[in-house]
Amino acid sequence: MSIAFIDLAAQQKRLRANIDAAIARVLDEGRYIMGPQVKDLEGKLAAFCGAKHCITCANGTDALQLALMALNVKAKDAVFVPAFTFAATAEIVPLLGAVPVFVDCLPETFNMDPESLKRAVARARELDLNPAAVIPVDLFGLPADYDAISEIARENGMKIVADSAQGFGSVYKGRKAGVLADLTTTSFFPAKPLGCYGDGGAVFTDDDELAALVESFRVHGKGKHKYYNDRIGANSRLDTIQAAILLEKLAVYPDEIVQRQKVADRYNAALGNRYETPHVPDGLQSVWAQYTIKLPSESERDALQSRARENGIPTMVYYPVPLHVQNAYAHFPADPAGLSASEDLPKRVLSLPMHPYLTDEDQRAIIAAIT
């Protein structure tokens, strides 16, 4: 048996003719950087989520950095990030001279714990740092608790940058990811729910001034002309070919989100009495970047992963080591009460194959292998 963890080949089979034609048009037009497909994509991405502005860029990590640059995050600023996430969320903070402060997650949703955020803000002030921004992550496709986080941000004069690299297309109380924060970022890495065939990212905002700053920063800090530089910027443009590919993928993305939910529903029904399945709070809709269960212990998780491997079922552990204990980040401050959930979850989580083209037959085989 051979089952793909994320089956990009099945999606490509569905879209291959359209993608080939889209790439051919780019080759015929010869506008490989910032061609018309880039602007077209930005407009359609903004319309999809209801944001006023979408600015594409080279990758999801750059999207986060551009967002913080637009907010003028600098030395002595504290930026609050979850410890249980991918390194990109935290690494852009010290790159700008600021200080990442690690926040615990909620064990039920895997997302940022608002009470931990409050304690982390107080700790930052004790260290004479300026609370400047918070970056909640929509981990595994589920929106973070934006109502609670927004209240804390307002009380402390902070901006919110939503890291929705895994959550683009998700819904929080009737609003889509992209309009839940001052700035929202996403990634088009191939394995993401909406991915291209290389690297890519985007920043969303309803703020005209922030949008203009992000657009400037992504092209060397350009002014009215690319050879006039108003600020120190970066080189972070989305290739026209990737934009053309994403336009074709975006056309079927609403249907793929529906299919992802069906896959998640089948998993929930089959596994809910045996494992701790993902919790989706009322009013929220996940886009299911990952389907992640929890086992009672590390040994039971490892045994299950081994049994799945023996039956040809791929699984993954996201993420095996929390950021605050890794060499690169261990010296940065954190919630003084500790990060217990972020330290416990890496020992117990296991992600199963999840994509919109997972057949009933393959999913039954996965379920049988792990039960």
C-alpha positions as CSV (number, residue, x, y, z in Angstrom):
1,M,0.0,0.0,0.0
2,S,1.2,3.5,-0.8
3,I,-0.7,6.5,0.4
4,A,0.5,10.0,0.1
5,F,0.6,12.3,3.1
6,I,-0.4,15.2,0.9
7,D,-1.3,14.1,-2.6
8,L,-0.2,17.0,-4.9
9,A,-0.2,14.6,-7.9
10,A,-3.9,14.1,-7.6
11,Q,-4.6,17.8,-7.6
12,Q,-2.2,18.3,-10.5
13,K,-4.0,15.6,-12.5
14,R,-7.2,17.6,-12.1
15,L,-5.6,20.9,-13.0
16,R,-2.8,20.0,-15.3
17,A,-4.2,21.2,-18.6
18,N,-5.2,24.6,-17.1
19,I,-1.8,24.9,-15.4
20,D,0.1,24.1,-18.6
21,A,-1.9,26.7,-20.5
22,A,-1.4,29.3,-17.7
23,I,2.4,28.7,-17.7
24,A,2.5,28.8,-21.5
25,R,0.8,32.2,-21.4
26,V,3.5,33.5,-19.1
27,L,6.2,32.2,-21.3
28,D,4.6,33.7,-24.4
29,E,4.2,37.1,-22.7
30,G,7.7,37.0,-21.2
31,R,6.9,39.1,-18.1
32,Y,8.4,36.8,-15.6
33,I,8.7,39.2,-12.7
34,M,5.5,41.2,-11.6
35,G,3.6,40.2,-14.7
36,P,-0.1,40.9,-15.0
37,Q,-1.0,37.5,-13.3
38,V,0.5,38.8,-10.0
39,K,-1.9,41.8,-9.9
40,D,-4.8,39.5,-11.0
41,L,-4.0,37.0,-8.2
42,E,-3.7,39.8,-5.6
43,G,-7.2,41.0,-6.5
44,K,-8.8,37.6,-6.4
45,L,-7.1,36.6,-3.1
46,A,-8.3,39.8,-1.5
47,A,-11.8,39.2,-2.8
48,F,-11.8,35.6,-1.6
49,C,-11.2,36.6,2.1
50,G,-12.8,40.1,2.0
51,A,-9.6,42.1,2.6
52,K,-9.1,45.5,1.1
53,H,-5.4,44.8,0.1
54,C,-3.4,41.8,-0.8
55,I,0.4,42.1,-1.5
56,T,2.1,39.0,-2.7
57,C,5.7,38.2,-1.9
58,A,8.4,35.5,-2.2
59,N,7.4,33.3,0.7
60,G,5.5,33.1,3.9
61,T,8.5,34.0,6.1
62,D,9.1,37.1,4.1
63,A,5.4,37.9,4.5
64,L,5.8,38.0,8.3
65,Q,9.0,40.1,8.1
66,L,7.4,42.6,5.7
67,A,4.4,42.9,8.1
68,L,6.7,43.7,11.0
69,M,8.7,46.1,8.9
70,A,5.5,47.9,8.0
71,L,4.8,48.2,11.7
72,N,8.3,49.6,12.3
73,V,9.2,46.9,14.8
74,K,12.7,47.6,16.1
75,A,15.2,47.1,19.0
76,K,13.7,47.0,22.5
77,D,10.3,46.0,21.1
78,A,8.7,42.7,22.3
79,V,6.8,40.6,19.8
80,F,4.8,37.7,21.3
81,V,4.9,34.4,19.5
82,P,3.7,30.9,20.3
83,A,6.3,28.3,21.3
84,F,4.4,25.5,19.6
85,T,4.8,26.4,15.9
86,F,7.3,26.4,13.0
87,A,10.4,28.5,13.5
88,A,9.5,31.1,10.8
89,T,7.0,32.8,13.2
90,A,9.7,33.6,15.7
91,E,12.9,34.0,13.6
92,I,11.8,37.2,11.8
93,V,11.6,39.0,15.2
94,P,15.3,39.0,16.1
95,L,16.2,39.6,12.4
96,L,14.6,43.0,12.9
97,G,16.5,43.6,16.2
98,A,13.4,43.0,18.4
99,V,12.8,40.4,21.1
100,P,10.5,37.4,20.6
101,V,8.7,36.5,23.8
102,F,7.3,33.0,23.9
103,V,3.7,32.3,24.8
104,D,2.1,28.9,25.6
105,C,-0.7,27.3,23.6
106,L,-4.1,25.9,24.5
107,P,-3.9,22.0,24.6
108,E,-7.3,21.7,23.0
109,T,-6.8,23.9,20.0
110,F,-3.0,24.1,19.8
111,N,-3.3,27.8,19.4
112,M,-2.1,30.8,21.5
113,D,-3.3,30.8,25.1
114,P,-4.6,34.3,25.9
115,E,-3.9,34.0,29.6
116,S,-0.3,33.0,28.9
117,L,-0.1,36.1,26.6
118,K,-1.1,38.3,29.5
119,R,1.6,36.9,31.7
120,A,4.2,37.2,28.9
121,V,3.3,40.9,28.3
122,A,3.8,41.6,32.0
123,R,7.2,39.8,31.9
124,A,8.2,41.9,28.9
125,R,7.5,45.1,30.7
126,E,9.5,43.8,33.7
127,L,12.4,43.5,31.3
128,D,11.9,47.1,30.1
129,L,10.7,45.9,26.7
130,N,8.0,47.7,24.7
131,P,5.1,45.4,23.8
132,A,4.7,46.1,20.1
133,A,3.0,43.2,18.4
134,V,1.6,39.7,18.8
135,I,1.7,37.0,16.2
136,P,-1.0,34.4,16.8
137,V,-0.7,31.4,14.5
138,D,-3.7,29.6,12.9
139,L,-2.1,26.3,13.6
140,F,-3.1,23.3,11.5
141,G,-5.7,25.4,9.8
142,L,-7.7,26.5,12.8
143,P,-8.1,30.3,13.6
144,A,-6.7,31.4,16.9
145,D,-8.9,33.1,19.5
146,Y,-8.9,36.5,17.9
147,D,-11.5,38.1,20.2
148,A,-9.5,37.4,23.3
149,I,-6.1,38.3,21.7
150,S,-7.5,41.5,20.2
151,E,-8.7,42.7,23.6
152,I,-5.3,42.0,25.1
153,A,-3.6,43.8,22.2
154,R,-5.8,46.9,22.6
155,E,-5.2,47.1,26.3
156,N,-1.4,47.0,25.7
157,G,-1.2,49.2,22.6
158,M,0.0,46.3,20.4
159,K,-0.7,45.4,16.8
160,I,-1.7,42.0,15.6
161,V,0.0,40.1,12.8
162,A,-2.0,36.9,12.1
163,D,0.2,34.1,10.9
164,S,-2.2,32.2,8.7
165,A,0.3,30.2,6.7
166,Q,-1.8,27.1,7.4
167,G,-5.1,28.8,7.8
168,F,-6.0,30.7,4.7
169,G,-9.6,30.0,3.9
170,S,-10.5,29.3,7.5
171,V,-13.4,31.1,9.2
172,Y,-13.6,32.8,12.6
173,K,-17.2,33.7,13.7
174,G,-18.3,34.6,10.1
175,R,-15.1,36.3,9.0
176,K,-12.4,34.7,6.9
177,A,-8.7,34.6,7.7
178,G,-7.2,37.7,6.1
179,V,-9.5,40.3,7.9
180,L,-9.0,39.2,11.6
181,A,-5.9,41.3,12.4
182,D,-4.1,44.5,11.5
183,L,-2.1,42.4,9.1
184,T,-2.5,38.8,8.0
185,T,0.2,36.7,6.3
186,T,0.0,33.4,4.5
187,S,2.3,31.0,2.7
188,F,2.0,29.3,-0.7
189,F,4.6,26.6,0.1
190,P,3.5,23.5,-1.9
191,A,2.2,21.6,1.1
192,K,0.0,24.4,2.3
193,P,-3.8,24.2,1.7
194,L,-3.4,26.7,-1.1
195,G,0.1,26.1,-2.4
196,C,2.1,26.9,-5.6
197,Y,4.9,24.8,-7.2
198,G,7.7,26.7,-5.4
199,D,7.8,29.4,-2.7
200,G,5.3,32.2,-2.3
201,G,3.4,34.2,0.2
202,A,1.1,37.2,0.8
203,V,0.2,39.9,3.2
204,F,-3.4,41.1,3.7
205,T,-4.6,44.3,5.4
206,D,-7.5,46.8,5.3
207,D,-5.1,49.6,6.2
208,D,-4.1,51.7,3.2
209,E,-0.9,53.0,4.8
210,L,0.3,49.6,5.9
211,A,-0.4,48.2,2.5
212,A,1.7,50.9,0.8
213,L,4.5,50.2,3.2
214,V,4.5,46.4,2.5
215,E,4.4,47.1,-1.2
216,S,7.4,49.3,-0.9
217,F,9.4,47.1,1.4
218,R,8.9,44.0,-0.9
219,V,10.7,45.9,-3.8
220,H,13.8,47.3,-2.1
221,G,11.9,50.1,-0.3
222,K,10.9,51.7,-3.6
223,G,9.1,55.0,-3.9
224,K,7.1,56.2,-6.9
225,H,9.6,54.5,-9.2
226,K,11.7,51.4,-8.6
227,Y,14.9,53.3,-8.9
228,Y,13.8,55.8,-6.2
229,N,14.2,54.3,-2.7
230,D,12.3,55.8,0.1
231,R,13.3,53.3,2.8
232,I,15.5,50.2,3.3
233,G,13.6,47.3,1.9
234,A,14.0,43.7,0.7
235,N,13.7,41.8,-2.5
236,S,10.5,39.7,-2.1
237,R,8.4,39.4,-5.2
238,L,6.2,36.5,-6.3
239,D,7.2,35.1,-9.6
240,T,4.7,35.5,-12.4
241,I,4.7,31.7,-13.1
242,Q,3.7,31.0,-9.5
243,A,1.0,33.6,-9.6
244,A,-0.4,31.9,-12.8
245,I,-0.4,28.5,-11.1
246,L,-2.1,29.9,-8.0
247,L,-4.8,31.5,-10.1
248,E,-5.8,28.0,-11.4
249,K,-5.6,26.5,-7.9
250,L,-7.6,29.3,-6.3
251,A,-10.4,28.6,-8.8
252,V,-11.0,25.1,-7.2
253,Y,-10.0,26.0,-3.7
254,P,-13.5,26.5,-2.3
255,D,-14.4,23.0,-3.4
256,E,-11.1,21.6,-1.9
257,I,-12.0,23.2,1.4
258,V,-15.3,21.4,1.4
259,Q,-13.6,18.1,0.6
260,R,-11.1,18.7,3.4
261,Q,-13.9,19.0,5.8
262,K,-15.4,15.7,4.6
263,V,-12.1,14.0,5.2
264,A,-11.9,15.5,8.7
265,D,-15.5,14.4,9.4
266,R,-14.7,10.8,8.4
267,Y,-11.7,10.8,10.7
268,N,-13.7,12.3,13.6
269,A,-16.4,9.7,13.2
270,A,-14.0,6.8,13.1
271,L,-11.4,7.9,15.6
272,G,-13.3,10.0,18.1
273,N,-13.9,7.2,20.6
274,R,-10.3,6.0,20.5
275,Y,-8.1,9.1,20.3
276,E,-8.3,12.7,21.2
277,T,-9.3,14.2,17.9
278,P,-9.0,17.9,16.9
279,H,-11.2,20.4,18.8
280,V,-12.9,23.1,16.7
281,P,-14.7,25.7,18.9
282,D,-18.2,26.8,18.0
283,G,-18.3,29.4,15.3
284,L,-14.9,28.4,13.8
285,Q,-14.1,26.5,10.6
286,S,-10.7,24.9,10.1
287,V,-9.2,24.6,6.7
288,W,-7.5,21.4,7.9
289,A,-3.9,22.0,6.8
290,Q,-3.2,19.0,9.1
291,Y,-5.4,16.5,10.9
292,T,-3.7,16.0,14.2
293,I,-4.7,13.6,17.0
294,K,-3.3,13.3,20.5
295,L,-2.1,10.1,22.2
296,P,-2.0,9.6,26.0
297,S,1.8,9.3,26.0
298,E,4.9,9.6,23.9
299,S,5.4,5.8,23.9
300,E,1.9,5.2,22.7
301,R,2.3,7.8,20.0
302,D,5.6,6.3,18.8
303,A,4.0,2.8,18.8
304,L,1.1,4.0,16.7
305,Q,3.4,5.8,14.3
306,S,5.5,2.6,13.9
307,R,2.4,0.5,13.3
308,A,1.2,3.0,10.6
309,R,4.6,2.9,9.0
310,E,4.6,-0.9,8.8
311,N,1.2,-0.7,7.0
312,G,2.5,1.9,4.5
313,I,0.7,4.8,6.2
314,P,2.7,8.1,6.4
315,T,2.4,10.2,9.5
316,M,4.2,13.3,10.8
317,V,4.9,14.9,14.1
318,Y,4.3,18.7,14.0
319,Y,6.3,20.0,15.8
320,P,8.8,17.7,17.6
321,V,10.6,20.4,19.6
322,P,9.0,23.6,20.9
323,L,10.9,26.8,19.9
324,H,11.7,28.0,23.4
325,V,14.0,25.1,24.2
326,Q,15.9,25.1,20.8
327,N,19.4,26.4,20.7
328,A,18.5,29.4,18.6
329,Y,15.8,30.6,21.0
330,A,16.5,29.3,24.4
331,H,17.9,32.7,25.7
332,F,14.7,34.7,24.8
333,P,12.1,35.4,27.5
334,A,8.8,33.5,27.9
335,D,5.7,33.3,30.0
336,P,7.0,33.2,33.6
337,A,4.5,30.5,34.5
338,G,6.1,28.1,32.0
339,L,5.0,26.7,28.7
340,S,3.7,23.3,29.8
341,A,1.3,22.7,26.9
342,S,4.0,23.5,24.4
343,E,6.3,21.1,26.1
344,D,3.7,18.3,26.4
345,L,2.2,18.3,22.9
346,P,5.3,17.5,20.9
347,K,5.4,14.2,22.8
348,R,1.8,13.2,22.0
349,V,0.7,14.7,18.7
350,L,0.5,12.8,15.4
351,S,-0.7,14.1,12.1
352,L,-2.4,11.8,9.6
353,P,-2.7,12.0,5.8
354,M,-4.9,15.0,5.0
355,H,-5.8,16.4,1.6
356,P,-8.9,17.0,-0.5
357,Y,-8.2,14.0,-2.8
358,L,-8.0,11.4,-0.1
359,T,-10.4,8.6,-1.3
360,D,-12.8,6.7,1.0
361,E,-10.8,3.5,0.3
362,D,-7.5,5.0,1.3
363,Q,-9.0,6.7,4.4
364,R,-10.5,3.4,5.5
365,A,-7.1,1.8,5.1
366,I,-5.5,4.5,7.2
367,I,-8.2,4.1,9.9
368,A,-7.9,0.3,9.9
369,A,-4.1,0.5,10.3
370,I,-4.2,2.8,13.3
371,T,-7.1,1.2,15.1
